[in-house]
Amino acid sequence: MLITTAIDGDTAVITPRGEIDFAALPGLLAAPRRLPRTVARVVSDLHQVTFMDIAGLHLLAGQRDDCRRSRRTLTVTGLGRQAEHLLLLAQRLFPAFDFGALLLPAASPAQSA
């Protein structure tokens, strides 16, 4: 798993490449925690993610919780069909976690959480 982080002003874009599984999870969870305090917006760009399992759900929920604690906004972009299907299934099975809030509307390229 290759993870790149680009900071432009108060926005950080975190872009993982490859598969999101439990081996990749620690690095992905640590990436936003290493951002400077001046970052107010975090964009998780998943367009180069080829597959994600339940670790991807842990990642998105962890990023959302970290952003809320640090008073940052989180935007998820580039969610592929397989990942979107996983989020839909998780939302149906565990509605209290509100995974649906991370889903992209059909006409929109991004969704804030």
C-alpha positions in Angstrom: 0.0 0.0 0.0 1.4 3.3 -1.1 -0.1 6.4 0.7 0.5 9.9 -0.5 -0.5 13.1 1.4 -0.6 16.5 -0.3 -1.3 19.7 1.6 -2.6 22.8 -0.1 -3.5 25.6 2.4 -5.9 24.2 4.9 -6.7 21.1 2.9 -4.9 17.7 3.0 -5.6 15.1 0.3 -4.7 11.5 1.4 -4.5 9.1 -1.5 -4.0 5.4 -0.9 -3.0 3.1 -3.8 -3.8 -0.6 -3.9 -5.9 -2.8 -1.6 -7.2 -1.6 1.8 -7.0 -4.5 4.2 -5.9 -5.0 7.8 -2.2 -4.9 6.8 -2.6 -1.5 5.3 -4.9 -0.1 8.0 -2.4 1.2 10.6 -0.6 3.4 8.0 -3.9 4.7 6.6 -5.2 5.5 10.1 -2.0 7.3 11.1 -1.9 9.5 8.0 -4.4 12.1 9.1 -3.1 12.0 12.7 0.2 13.3 11.4 -1.3 16.3 9.7 -0.4 19.8 11.0 -3.1 21.5 13.1 -3.5 24.1 10.4 -5.3 21.5 8.2 -9.1 22.0 8.5 -10.2 19.8 5.6 -9.2 16.2 4.9 -10.0 14.6 1.6 -9.7 10.8 1.4 -9.3 10.1 -2.3 -10.0 6.5 -3.0 -9.9 6.5 -6.8 -6.8 4.3 -6.9 -8.0 1.7 -4.3 -8.5 -1.6 -6.2 -10.2 -3.4 -3.3 -11.3 -2.9 0.3 -12.6 -5.3 2.8 -14.0 -4.6 6.3 -10.7 -2.8 7.1 -12.0 -0.1 4.7 -15.0 0.3 6.9 -12.8 0.7 9.9 -10.7 3.2 8.0 -13.6 5.4 7.0 -15.2 5.3 10.4 -11.9 6.0 12.1 -11.1 8.9 9.7 -14.6 10.3 10.3 -14.2 10.0 14.1 -10.7 11.5 14.1 -11.9 14.5 11.9 -14.8 15.1 14.2 -12.5 15.1 17.3 -10.1 17.5 15.7 -12.9 19.7 14.2 -11.9 18.9 10.6 -14.2 18.1 7.8 -13.8 14.8 5.9 -14.6 14.4 2.3 -14.5 10.9 0.6 -14.0 10.9 -3.2 -13.3 8.2 -5.8 -15.3 5.5 -4.1 -15.4 2.5 -6.6 -18.3 0.1 -7.1 -16.9 -2.6 -4.8 -16.3 -0.2 -2.0 -19.7 1.5 -2.5 -21.4 -2.0 -2.3 -19.5 -2.7 0.9 -20.7 0.6 2.4 -24.3 -0.1 1.4 -24.2 -3.6 2.9 -22.7 -2.2 6.1 -25.3 0.6 6.3 -28.1 -2.0 6.0 -26.6 -4.3 8.6 -25.3 -1.6 11.0 -27.5 1.5 10.6 -26.3 3.1 13.9 -22.8 3.6 12.4 -24.2 5.7 9.6 -22.0 4.4 6.8 -24.5 5.8 4.4 -23.3 9.3 5.2 -20.1 8.4 3.4 -21.8 7.3 0.2 -21.6 9.4 -2.9 -24.8 10.6 -4.4 -25.1 9.4 -7.9 -24.7 12.9 -9.4 -22.0 14.1 -7.0 -18.3 13.5 -7.1 -17.8 13.9 -3.3 -19.6 13.5 0.0 -18.7 15.3 3.2 -19.1 13.5 6.6 
